[in-house]
Each structure stands twice: as structure tokens, then as C-alpha cells.
Amino acid sequence: MTAHWIAPTADHSMPSTAQTTLLDMAIIAHYEELCGSMRRKGHPPAIAREIVHDLYVRLRDKHAALDGKLSLKAFLIRSCVNLGIDRFRRQRFEAKLFSGSETEALQVSAPFVSPDLGIDLHHRMMMLKVAIMEMSVQRRRVFIASRVGKLSSDDIALRLNISRNMVDRHLRKAYLHCLDRIESTL
């Protein structure tokens, strides 16, 4: 069927039931052409029918979508093509997202917490606090600025008015001191 319907403009304000009827008639009249255009764009027949059905469902709720269209057939075909492109993009994205094998998935490390670690963690944290308090005031400031404040060595040097080499020396000695204290408890 090659008939074209011209949807009324907003001036005539067609009631929603009349627009639904117009949509129903247009889909029925052009159903095979819509499916055929989807097949020509590379979609298998079942997917082509799904796209046409998706279009119908989407347009059924949007009554103003048909207002002022000169050719409903052209509008429906263009809309189907756009939905088909969206479907291809989604399929390509999903294929990329789920392209890995089970072997690859098992190689991704997952956070694993040993039950023993939970028991020992409190003790280690207490030892770390003691180790930090044993440091000189300057070394403790450098260590806390680095680890807690996430400041770079240059920023710490600028704020504490010391050289960058001194900051690095304080950090190295602070790490060794904390490591010694924690290892002695193991």
C-alpha cells in the first residue's frame, strides 16, 4: 500500500484516541514495509519485527509525536531505522562488555579477607599507633601529612619549611620504624 497519511497539526488538536487509531492504521498499513526496511539494514526477521513493535509501544504513549508529520510512512521508517541503530549499538556494547571468558574472569583478583586477619587487625592498628607516637614530632608530621593528608613530598617540604630531601628521609625512616614495630608483633 502506498497511501500516505498526513497527521494534523497542533491547530486541529486531535484527541489521543484518534491519534492512537491513526497510529494503529499506519502501523498496520506499513507493517511489512517497516519490517522489510529493518531486514535490509541487516536485522534478522525476528529482530526486525521486535523493532517495529518497540516503535509502536513507544509512539503509543507519545500522542504529540504524530503532530504535523507530512508522511507517516517516512516518519515510521526513519524511527525504525533509528531504533535499529540503537539496537546495534547496544549489542556491540554488550558484546564488548561480556566478551571475556570464564578463565579470564577467574583471574581477576577479588578482595579476600582472611578470618585471622580480622582478629589480628585490631592489635596491628594499636601497634601502628604506638609506633607513630614514638617518632619525633617532625617525622610524625611528615608521615601523617603524606599518608593521611595525601600530600606530595614537595607540598610537605613547602608547608613545613624543610627540604624535599629531608622530607624523603623522614618518610623512609618513618616507614622503616613502623615496619619494625609491626613485624616484631608477628
Long-range contacts (C-beta under 8 A, 24 or more apart in sequence): 1-29, 1-30, 3-29, 4-70, 4-71, 4-72, 4-73, 4-74, 5-71, 5-72, 5-73, 6-69, 6-70, 6-71, 6-72, 7-66, 7-67, 7-68, 7-69, 7-72, 8-67, 8-68, 9-67, 9-68, 10-64, 10-67, 10-68, 14-67, 16-63, 19-63, 19-66, 20-60, 20-63, 22-66, 22-72, 23-56, 23-59, 23-60, 23-66, 26-72, 26-73, 26-76, 27-52, 27-55, 27-56, 27-76, 29-73, 30-72, 30-73, 30-76, 30-77, 33-73, 33-77, 34-76, 34-77, 34-80, 37-77, 37-80, 37-81, 38-80, 38-81, 38-84, 41-81, 41-84, 42-88, 43-84, 43-87, 47-87, 48-84, 51-80, 51-83, 51-84, 51-87, 52-80, 54-83, 55-79, 55-80, 55-83, 58-83, 123-185, 124-182, 124-185, 127-181, 127-182, 127-185, 128-178, 128-181, 128-182, 130-181, 131-177, 131-178, 131-180, 131-181, 131-182, 132-174, 132-178, 134-177, 134-181, 135-174, 135-177, 138-162, 138-170, 139-170, 139-173, 139-174, 140-174, 142-167, 142-170, 142-171, 142-174, 143-170, 143-171, 143-174, 146-171
